[in-house]
Amino acid sequence: MLDLVRIIINELIQYKKCNVTQLTKLLKIPQSTVSQHLSKMRGKVLKAERKGLEMYYYITNLKASQIVGILGL
């Protein structure tokens, strides 16, 4: 099933690391929803890097990112 939120997250962090707070503000959806989507994508397409109290997410595999964008995973 196409999931627009994951596609948008994929596009937002393709070029810049973002944390949950930043994504929540950009997407205008609850923090818990953003966290759920990130947890499903983490390890497959995304990795996280801790900076202080925040986790910053970024794309680890450009090909996988492109596939996610196409399939809407």
Secondary structure as UniProt FT lines:
FT   HELIX           4..12
FT   STRAND          18..19
FT   HELIX           20..27
FT   HELIX           31..41
FT   TURN            43..45
FT   STRAND          46..51
FT   TURN            52..53
FT   STRAND          54..59
FT   HELIX           62..71
//
